[in-house]
Amino acid sequence: MSVRRPNTRVAAVEVAFVFLSGVAGAMAEPWWWAGIFALGNVAHWGWSRREDILRIAPERRPAQIGLALGLIAGVHAIAYGLGSLIGGVT
């Protein structure tokens, strides 16, 4: 079995999307900005992991993708909320 090396560029892009959601919260931007950044993150996630997604068994694929999308949305919501707290918006 080959050892997978982590792709730091993919991780950096995903962290940047989450950071932008936090900045949107800190700058008191509307909540849907976090949704836009989350959609960008989802698009990047799907593209960067397309081979891995196709390797998942077809009967398990919807549940795994749904779990991943829920986690991405939750992380962006938390980042936006923390940004709002840091920015003084309550």
MORAVEN-V460051 format. One record per helix or strand of 3 or more residues. SS is the DSSP state (h for helix, s for strand). FROM is the first residue (numbers start at 0). TO is the last residue. If there is no record, write none. Layout:
# MORAVEN-V460051
ss & from & to
SS & FROM & TO
SS & FROM & TO
This chain:
# MORAVEN-V460051
ss & from & to
h & 7 & 25
h & 31 & 47
h & 49 & 54
h & 57 & 86
